[in-house]
Amino acid sequence: MESQRPAKRRCPFDGVGSSDVRRGDDARADPPSKKEKTPLKPKRYAFVGTGNRVRMFLDPAASKYRDQAQVVALCDLSRTRADWHRDRLQKKFNLPPPPFYRAEQFSMMLQETRPDVVVVTTMDSTHDEFIVAAVHAGCDVVTEKPMTVDAPKCRHILQAVQETGRHVRVTFNYRWGAGATEVKKFLSGGTMGRVRLVHLEYLLNTRHGADYFRRWHSQKECSGGLLVHKSTHHFDLVNWWIDSIPNEVSAFGNLAFYGEANALQRGDQKWTGFSRYTGRENGQDPFAYRLDDPKLTDPEMEQGLYWKAERETGYLRDQNVFRPGITIEDVMSVLVRYRDDTLLNYSLNAFSPYEGYTATFTCDRGRVEYREFHGAHIVQGAGSKSLVDEHGSWKAELKVFPHFQDPYEVQIPFSEGGHGGGDPLLQEQIFSLSPPADPWARSAGHEQGAASILVGVAANESMRTHAPVRIGQLVELSPKALRLTELV
C-alpha cells in the first residue's frame, strides 16, 4: 500500500474545555512556570438527558477520567431517572450525588454549577434548545448524534456557534472503530485512486431494529426518522471516508413491516390490538419486550429509568411494534451526489434476519469491499440474556480487488470496546485533559455534524415532495468548501 495521507486540519477540540480556557473573559490564568508545567484543572461537566444513553459519557467521567472530569449536575424531565443515576454514582463509583435540575431549570443549572462542558443526550428533537442555551452561556457542548432533526433546528445551532465562538462536538463513534479507521487509512493511501461510487447497505435485525419502533424514535417529529437518527452514522462515515460534502439527495421509503396495518396484511393479527408488552401474557410473540421480564439484559436499568418513571413522564418504552400511529419508515433507499461528483447509493432495512453493513467503493483502479457483522437475530423462545449483543459480537473484513491483479485482504486489528473498539477511543478524546493526537481527524464539530444529518433531512424532504433536494436549499453549509476537512 502506498503512503497514507493523514488529514491536515487541526482538530478544533485540541486543548478546548479545560477550566483555564472556558468563558474567555473569565480566564485569567497566570503564565506557567518555565521550570514546571501548571497542572490542568479538571473540566466541569453537566449532563442533560439521563436515559440509558448517558451512561456512555457519565460512566467514564465518573471512573477512568474522574481526576480529569468533574460531574457537577444532572438535568432531565424526570427526577426518577436522574435519581437512578445519582444513586449509581454513589454506590458504584463512590462519588457524591450531583445536584439534580429539571429540564425547565436548565438555565439555572448553568448559572449555579458553571460547567465547562454540557453533554446532551436528550430526545433528538430537543438537542438544539440545550445546545444553543449552553453555548450562549459560555459552555462547550458534547452532543449525542444526530446533532438535531431538521433544517430550522440545524440553522439555529450553526448560528449560535457562529455568534458565540464555542465548540460543539458530535459523537460519531463509528469513525473510531478499528474497521472504519482501516478503511479510511486505505482509501487515503491512494492505492486505488479516487473513489467514484459508494454503495452502503445497512441491515438492522429484528432485535435492534425493532427497538426503534417500541420507543419515541418511532415518531418522526421526535427522531427525524431512521434516516436522521440512525443513518447519520452511516452518512457521516461516507463523508469522512471520501472527504467530501453531500450536495443533492433523492430518496424513497416505506413503512413496510412494522405497524398495525402491515401485520394485519400479513395475517399476523395475533400480535396486534394492544399498545404495550408489559403486563401481558405475550406467549410466543418474538417481538415482546416486557419491562418486568427478569430475562432482560439489565432489568434494574430498564425498570429504574423507564417503568418507575412512567407516572412522572408518561413515556412508554415498551410499545407494541405492530400498533397504529408509527410515522417513520422501516425500509429506505437514498441516492446522494457529492460536491466533487462522487455518488452514494444507500439503503437501510430495519427488519433483517441479521445485522451489519456492507460498504463497497468503486475506484479508478479497482474495487474495495468492507463488511461488518453485528449481533444476533431474535430466536423464537430465547431470552434477552441468551442473545449476543450486537456490538459485543462485532467482526469485520476489508478486501481489495485491483484491476488486473489478484485480490487481497487488509487485516483489521482487534480493538476492545463497543462499536468495534470506537467507544473508549472517543471517550478518551472527550474526557482526557491531554488526549493523543489523531492523524485521521475523527473528531467532528457542528459543521461536520450538519453535513451528516442534512443528508437524512434532505432525504425526508425528497420522500415528501417526490423530487430531488439540494442540501444548500435547506442549510447553506460553507458553500465554497469542497472537502469535509474544510468544515469544523
C-alpha positions as CSV (number, residue, x, y, z in Angstrom):
1,M,0.0,0.0,0.0
2,E,1.2,3.5,-0.8
3,S,2.0,6.0,1.9
4,Q,-1.1,7.1,3.8
5,R,-2.4,10.7,3.7
6,P,-3.4,11.9,7.2
7,A,-5.8,14.7,7.5
8,K,-4.2,18.1,7.6
9,R,-6.6,20.2,9.6
10,R,-6.1,20.8,13.2
11,C,-8.9,19.4,15.4
12,P,-10.8,22.3,16.9
13,F,-11.2,20.4,20.1
14,D,-7.5,20.1,20.9
15,G,-7.0,21.8,24.2
16,V,-10.6,23.0,24.4
17,G,-12.6,22.7,27.6
18,S,-10.2,22.9,30.4
19,S,-11.2,25.3,33.1
20,D,-8.3,27.6,32.1
21,V,-9.9,28.3,28.7
22,R,-13.7,28.3,29.3
23,R,-15.6,31.6,29.1
24,G,-12.7,33.6,27.5
25,D,-13.2,36.7,29.6
26,D,-13.3,34.7,32.8
27,A,-10.0,33.0,32.2
28,R,-7.1,34.9,33.8
29,A,-4.6,32.1,34.4
30,D,-1.1,33.1,35.3
31,P,1.6,32.1,32.8
32,P,3.1,28.7,33.5
33,S,6.5,28.4,35.2
34,K,9.4,27.8,32.9
35,K,10.6,25.1,35.2
36,E,7.4,23.0,35.5
37,K,4.0,22.8,33.8
38,T,1.0,24.1,35.7
39,P,-1.3,21.1,36.1
40,L,-4.6,21.4,34.2
41,K,-7.7,21.7,36.3
42,P,-10.4,19.1,35.8
43,K,-13.2,20.1,33.4
44,R,-16.6,20.5,34.9
45,Y,-19.3,18.5,33.1
46,A,-23.1,18.8,33.3
47,F,-25.3,16.1,31.8
48,V,-28.8,16.8,30.3
49,G,-30.8,13.7,29.4
50,T,-30.5,10.8,31.8
51,G,-31.8,7.9,29.9
52,N,-29.7,4.8,29.1
53,R,-27.5,6.5,26.5
54,V,-26.0,8.9,29.1
55,R,-24.0,6.0,30.6
56,M,-21.6,6.0,27.7
57,F,-20.5,9.5,28.8
58,L,-21.3,9.6,32.5
59,D,-19.6,6.3,33.4
60,P,-16.1,7.1,32.1
61,A,-16.3,10.6,33.6
62,A,-17.1,9.0,36.9
63,S,-14.4,6.3,36.7
64,K,-11.4,6.3,34.4
65,Y,-11.3,10.1,34.0
66,R,-12.6,11.1,37.4
67,D,-9.4,13.0,38.2
68,Q,-9.9,15.0,34.9
69,A,-13.7,15.3,34.7
70,Q,-15.9,16.5,37.5
71,V,-19.7,15.7,37.3
72,V,-21.4,18.8,38.5
73,A,-25.1,18.3,37.6
74,L,-27.7,16.1,36.1
75,C,-30.7,17.5,34.3
76,D,-33.8,15.7,33.0
77,L,-37.6,15.8,32.6
78,S,-37.7,13.0,35.2
79,R,-36.3,13.1,38.7
80,T,-36.8,9.3,38.9
81,R,-34.4,8.7,36.0
82,A,-31.9,11.2,37.4
83,D,-32.0,9.7,40.9
84,W,-31.3,6.2,39.5
85,H,-28.0,7.6,38.1
86,R,-27.3,9.7,41.2
87,D,-27.7,6.6,43.3
88,R,-25.5,4.6,41.0
89,L,-22.8,7.2,41.0
90,Q,-22.7,7.0,44.8
91,K,-22.8,3.2,45.1
92,K,-20.8,2.1,42.1
93,F,-18.3,4.9,41.7
94,N,-18.2,6.3,45.3
95,L,-19.0,9.8,44.1
96,P,-21.3,12.3,45.9
97,P,-24.6,12.5,44.1
98,P,-24.5,15.6,41.9
99,P,-27.4,18.1,42.1
100,F,-30.5,17.5,40.0
101,Y,-32.2,20.1,37.9
102,R,-35.4,19.6,35.9
103,A,-35.3,20.4,32.2
104,E,-37.1,23.7,32.7
105,Q,-34.3,24.7,35.2
106,F,-31.5,24.2,32.6
107,S,-30.5,27.9,32.6
108,M,-30.5,27.9,36.4
109,M,-28.2,24.8,36.3
110,L,-25.8,26.6,34.0
111,Q,-25.7,29.6,36.3
112,E,-25.3,27.7,39.5
113,T,-22.9,24.9,38.6
114,R,-20.9,26.8,35.9
115,P,-19.9,23.8,33.8
116,D,-17.2,23.9,31.2
117,V,-18.9,21.4,29.0
118,V,-22.5,20.3,28.7
119,V,-23.2,16.7,27.5
120,V,-26.5,16.5,25.6
121,T,-28.2,13.0,25.4
122,T,-31.9,14.1,25.4
123,M,-34.5,13.2,22.8
124,D,-33.1,14.1,19.3
125,S,-35.7,16.8,18.6
126,T,-34.7,18.7,21.8
127,H,-30.9,18.8,21.2
128,D,-31.0,22.2,19.6
129,E,-32.6,24.0,22.6
130,F,-30.0,22.7,25.0
131,I,-27.0,23.2,22.7
132,V,-28.0,26.8,21.9
133,A,-28.6,27.7,25.6
134,A,-25.3,26.1,26.6
135,V,-23.1,27.9,24.1
136,H,-24.7,31.2,24.8
137,A,-23.9,30.6,28.5
138,G,-20.2,30.2,27.6
139,C,-20.0,26.4,27.6
140,D,-18.7,23.9,25.1
141,V,-21.0,21.1,24.1
142,V,-20.7,17.3,23.5
143,T,-23.9,16.1,21.9
144,E,-25.1,12.6,21.0
145,K,-25.8,12.1,17.3
146,P,-27.8,13.2,15.5
147,M,-27.0,16.8,16.2
148,T,-30.6,17.7,15.5
149,V,-33.5,16.5,13.3
150,D,-34.5,19.2,10.8
151,A,-33.2,22.2,8.8
152,P,-34.5,25.0,11.1
153,K,-33.0,23.5,14.2
154,C,-29.7,22.9,12.3
155,R,-29.6,26.6,11.3
156,H,-30.4,27.6,14.9
157,I,-27.3,25.6,16.2
158,L,-25.0,26.9,13.4
159,Q,-26.0,30.5,14.1
160,A,-25.5,30.1,17.9
161,V,-22.0,28.7,17.4
162,Q,-21.1,31.4,15.0
163,E,-22.3,34.1,17.4
164,T,-20.6,32.6,20.5
165,G,-17.4,31.0,19.2
166,R,-18.0,28.0,21.4
167,H,-17.3,24.4,20.3
168,V,-19.9,21.7,19.7
169,R,-18.6,18.1,19.3
170,V,-20.9,15.5,17.7
171,T,-20.1,12.0,19.0
172,F,-19.7,9.8,15.8
173,N,-18.3,6.8,17.5
174,Y,-18.4,4.7,14.3
175,R,-15.5,6.8,12.9
176,W,-13.3,5.5,15.8
177,G,-14.0,1.8,15.2
178,A,-11.0,-0.3,14.1
179,G,-12.5,-1.4,10.9
180,A,-13.8,2.0,9.8
181,T,-10.4,3.5,10.6
182,E,-8.7,0.9,8.4
183,V,-11.0,1.8,5.6
184,K,-10.1,5.5,6.0
185,K,-6.3,4.7,6.1
186,F,-6.5,2.5,3.0
187,L,-8.6,4.9,0.9
188,S,-6.4,7.9,1.9
189,G,-3.3,6.0,0.8
190,G,-4.3,6.4,-2.8
191,T,-3.5,2.8,-3.9
192,M,-6.9,2.5,-5.7
193,G,-7.1,6.1,-7.0
194,R,-10.1,8.3,-6.5
195,V,-13.4,6.9,-5.2
196,R,-16.2,7.4,-7.8
197,L,-19.1,5.5,-6.3
198,V,-20.0,4.1,-2.9
199,H,-22.7,1.5,-2.2
200,L,-23.6,1.2,1.5
201,E,-26.3,-1.3,2.6
202,Y,-27.1,-1.3,6.3
203,L,-29.2,-4.0,8.0
204,L,-30.9,-3.7,11.4
205,N,-32.1,-7.0,12.7
206,T,-35.4,-7.8,14.4
207,R,-33.9,-7.3,17.8
208,H,-32.1,-4.0,17.4
209,G,-34.2,-2.7,14.5
210,A,-37.5,-3.5,16.2
211,D,-36.5,-1.5,19.3
212,Y,-36.7,1.8,17.4
213,F,-40.4,1.1,16.8
214,R,-41.1,0.5,20.6
215,R,-39.7,3.9,21.6
216,W,-40.0,7.6,20.9
217,H,-37.9,7.1,17.8
218,S,-41.0,5.7,16.1
219,Q,-42.3,9.3,15.8
220,K,-40.6,11.3,13.1
221,E,-41.2,14.6,14.8
222,C,-39.1,13.3,17.7
223,S,-36.2,11.5,15.9
224,G,-36.3,12.7,12.3
225,G,-36.9,9.0,11.3
226,L,-34.2,6.4,10.9
227,L,-32.6,8.4,8.0
228,V,-31.7,11.0,10.6
229,H,-31.4,9.2,13.9
230,K,-29.6,6.0,12.7
231,S,-28.3,6.8,9.2
232,T,-26.5,9.9,10.5
233,H,-23.8,7.4,11.5
234,H,-23.6,5.9,8.0
235,F,-23.7,9.2,6.1
236,D,-21.0,10.6,8.3
237,L,-18.8,7.6,7.6
238,V,-19.1,8.1,3.9
239,N,-18.5,11.8,4.2
240,W,-15.4,11.1,6.2
241,W,-14.1,8.2,4.2
242,I,-14.2,10.1,0.9
243,D,-13.5,13.5,2.4
244,S,-16.4,15.2,0.6
245,I,-19.6,17.2,1.3
246,P,-23.0,16.0,0.2
247,N,-24.8,18.2,-2.3
248,E,-28.0,16.7,-3.7
249,V,-30.3,13.9,-2.4
250,S,-33.1,11.7,-3.8
251,A,-34.9,9.2,-1.6
252,F,-37.7,6.7,-1.3
253,G,-39.0,4.9,1.8
254,N,-41.9,3.0,3.2
255,L,-43.2,1.6,6.5
256,A,-43.5,-1.9,5.1
257,F,-43.1,-4.3,8.0
258,Y,-43.8,-2.7,11.4
259,G,-47.2,-1.0,12.3
260,E,-50.6,-2.5,12.7
261,A,-51.7,-2.3,9.0
262,N,-48.7,-4.3,7.8
263,A,-49.1,-7.0,10.5
264,L,-52.8,-7.4,9.6
265,Q,-52.0,-7.6,5.9
266,R,-49.6,-10.5,6.5
267,G,-52.1,-12.3,8.7
268,D,-50.2,-11.6,12.0
269,Q,-53.2,-10.1,13.7
270,K,-52.4,-12.0,16.9
271,W,-49.5,-9.6,17.5
272,T,-51.9,-6.5,17.2
273,G,-54.7,-5.0,19.2
274,F,-52.7,-3.8,22.3
275,S,-50.5,-0.8,22.9
276,R,-47.6,-2.2,25.1
277,Y,-46.0,-5.5,26.1
278,T,-45.5,-5.1,29.9
279,G,-48.4,-6.6,31.9
280,R,-49.5,-9.0,29.2
281,E,-49.0,-12.7,28.7
282,N,-47.3,-12.5,25.3
283,G,-46.9,-16.2,24.7
284,Q,-44.6,-16.8,21.7
285,D,-44.6,-13.2,20.5
286,P,-40.9,-12.9,19.3
287,F,-41.2,-9.1,19.5
288,A,-42.4,-8.9,23.1
289,Y,-40.3,-6.7,25.4
290,R,-41.7,-6.7,29.0
291,L,-40.1,-4.3,31.5
292,D,-40.9,-6.8,34.2
293,D,-39.1,-9.7,32.4
294,P,-36.2,-11.0,34.5
295,K,-34.5,-12.2,31.3
296,L,-33.8,-8.7,30.2
297,T,-30.2,-7.9,29.8
298,D,-30.4,-5.2,32.5
299,P,-33.8,-5.3,34.2
300,E,-32.7,-3.0,37.0
301,M,-31.8,-0.3,34.5
302,E,-35.0,-0.8,32.4
303,Q,-37.2,-0.5,35.4
304,G,-35.3,2.3,37.1
305,L,-35.1,4.5,34.1
306,Y,-38.4,3.7,32.4
307,W,-41.0,1.7,34.2
308,K,-40.8,3.5,37.5
309,A,-40.7,6.9,35.7
310,E,-43.9,6.3,33.7
311,R,-46.2,8.2,36.1
312,E,-43.9,11.2,36.0
313,T,-43.2,11.3,32.3
314,G,-46.0,9.4,30.5
315,Y,-43.3,7.8,28.4
316,L,-43.7,4.1,27.5
317,R,-40.5,2.4,26.5
318,D,-42.2,-1.0,25.5
319,Q,-44.8,-0.1,23.0
320,N,-46.1,-2.7,20.6
321,V,-44.2,-2.5,17.3
322,F,-47.4,-3.5,15.5
323,R,-49.5,-0.7,16.8
324,P,-51.1,2.1,14.8
325,G,-49.6,5.6,14.7
326,I,-45.9,4.9,13.8
327,T,-44.7,7.7,11.5
328,I,-41.2,6.6,10.4
329,E,-40.1,4.3,7.6
330,D,-38.5,0.8,8.1
331,V,-37.1,0.4,4.5
332,M,-35.3,3.2,2.7
333,S,-33.2,3.9,-0.4
334,V,-31.2,7.1,-0.9
335,L,-29.0,8.4,-3.8
336,V,-26.6,11.2,-3.0
337,R,-24.4,13.3,-5.3
338,Y,-21.4,15.0,-3.6
339,R,-19.8,18.3,-4.3
340,D,-16.9,16.5,-6.0
341,D,-19.4,14.4,-8.1
342,T,-18.8,11.2,-6.1
343,L,-22.1,9.2,-5.9
344,L,-23.5,7.3,-2.9
345,N,-26.2,4.6,-3.2
346,Y,-27.5,3.9,0.3
347,S,-30.2,1.6,1.7
348,L,-31.4,0.8,5.2
349,N,-33.6,-2.2,6.3
350,A,-34.9,-2.3,9.9
351,F,-36.3,-5.9,9.9
352,S,-33.4,-8.1,8.6
353,P,-32.7,-11.6,9.9
354,Y,-29.1,-10.5,10.8
355,E,-27.3,-7.2,11.4
356,G,-24.4,-5.4,9.9
357,Y,-23.4,-3.5,6.8
358,T,-21.5,-3.7,3.5
359,A,-19.8,-0.7,2.0
360,T,-18.2,-1.0,-1.4
361,F,-16.1,1.6,-3.2
362,T,-15.7,1.7,-7.0
363,C,-12.4,3.4,-7.6
364,D,-10.2,4.4,-10.6
365,R,-8.0,1.3,-10.1
366,G,-10.5,-1.3,-8.8
367,R,-12.9,-2.1,-6.1
368,V,-12.8,-2.1,-2.2
369,E,-15.3,-4.0,-0.1
370,Y,-15.8,-3.6,3.6
371,R,-18.2,-5.6,5.7
372,E,-19.2,-5.5,9.4
373,F,-21.2,-8.2,11.1
374,H,-23.2,-7.4,14.2
375,G,-25.1,-9.5,16.7
376,A,-27.9,-12.0,16.6
377,H,-31.4,-12.3,15.1
378,I,-34.3,-12.9,17.6
379,V,-34.6,-16.6,18.1
380,Q,-38.1,-18.0,19.0
381,G,-38.3,-18.5,22.7
382,A,-34.9,-17.2,23.6
383,G,-34.5,-14.7,26.4
384,S,-32.6,-11.5,26.0
385,K,-29.7,-12.7,28.1
386,S,-29.1,-15.6,25.6
387,L,-28.9,-13.2,22.6
388,V,-25.5,-12.0,21.6
389,D,-25.1,-8.2,21.9
390,E,-24.8,-6.6,18.5
391,H,-21.7,-4.7,19.4
392,G,-20.1,-7.4,21.5
393,S,-20.1,-9.8,18.6
394,W,-18.6,-7.3,16.2
395,K,-16.3,-8.6,13.4
396,A,-15.2,-7.0,10.1
397,E,-13.3,-7.7,6.9
398,L,-11.7,-5.5,4.3
399,K,-11.0,-6.8,0.8
400,V,-9.3,-5.2,-2.2
401,F,-9.9,-6.1,-5.8
402,P,-7.3,-4.2,-8.0
403,H,-7.7,-4.1,-11.8
404,F,-5.7,-6.9,-13.5
405,Q,-4.2,-8.2,-10.2
406,D,-5.2,-10.8,-7.6
407,P,-7.5,-9.6,-4.8
408,Y,-6.1,-9.4,-1.3
409,E,-7.4,-8.8,2.3
410,V,-6.3,-6.0,4.6
411,Q,-6.0,-7.1,8.2
412,I,-8.1,-5.2,10.8
413,P,-6.5,-5.1,14.3
414,F,-8.7,-6.2,17.2
415,S,-9.8,-3.4,19.5
416,E,-11.6,-3.7,22.8
417,G,-14.8,-1.8,23.5
418,G,-18.2,-1.1,22.0
419,H,-18.7,-0.1,18.3
420,G,-15.7,-2.1,17.1
421,G,-13.4,-0.5,19.7
422,G,-14.5,3.0,18.9
423,D,-16.2,3.9,22.2
424,P,-13.2,4.0,24.5
425,L,-11.1,6.0,22.0
426,L,-13.9,8.6,21.6
427,Q,-14.3,8.8,25.4
428,E,-10.6,9.4,25.8
429,Q,-10.9,12.3,23.3
430,I,-13.8,13.8,25.3
431,F,-12.7,13.4,28.9
432,S,-8.9,13.3,28.9
433,L,-7.2,16.6,29.5
434,S,-4.4,15.6,27.1
435,P,-5.8,13.2,24.5
436,P,-3.5,11.7,22.0
437,A,-3.2,13.4,18.6
438,D,-5.5,11.9,15.9
439,P,-4.0,11.9,12.4
440,W,-7.3,10.8,10.9
441,A,-9.4,13.7,12.0
442,R,-12.1,11.6,13.7
443,S,-13.4,14.3,15.9
444,A,-16.5,16.1,14.4
445,G,-17.7,19.6,15.1
446,H,-21.0,21.3,14.4
447,E,-20.4,21.7,10.6
448,Q,-19.5,18.1,10.1
449,G,-22.4,17.1,12.3
450,A,-24.6,19.2,10.0
451,A,-23.2,17.6,6.8
452,S,-24.3,14.2,8.1
453,I,-27.8,15.0,9.3
454,L,-28.6,17.1,6.3
455,V,-28.5,14.0,4.0
456,G,-31.2,12.5,6.1
457,V,-33.1,15.8,6.4
458,A,-33.0,16.2,2.6
459,A,-34.0,12.5,2.1
460,N,-37.1,13.2,4.3
461,E,-37.9,16.2,2.1
462,S,-37.3,14.2,-1.1
463,M,-39.7,11.5,0.1
464,R,-42.3,14.1,1.0
465,T,-42.1,16.0,-2.3
466,H,-41.1,13.1,-4.7
467,A,-38.3,15.2,-6.0
468,P,-34.5,15.6,-5.6
469,V,-33.4,18.1,-3.0
470,R,-30.3,20.3,-2.9
471,I,-28.9,20.5,0.6
472,G,-28.0,24.1,0.1
473,Q,-31.7,24.9,-0.3
474,L,-32.2,23.7,3.3
475,V,-29.0,24.9,5.0
476,E,-26.1,26.9,3.5
477,L,-23.1,25.0,4.7
478,S,-19.8,26.6,3.7
479,P,-20.8,26.8,0.0
480,K,-17.2,27.3,-1.2
481,A,-15.9,24.2,0.6
482,L,-15.3,21.0,-1.3
483,R,-13.8,18.7,1.3
484,L,-15.2,17.6,4.6
485,T,-11.9,18.5,6.2
486,E,-12.6,22.1,5.3
487,L,-15.5,22.0,7.8
488,V,-15.3,22.1,11.6
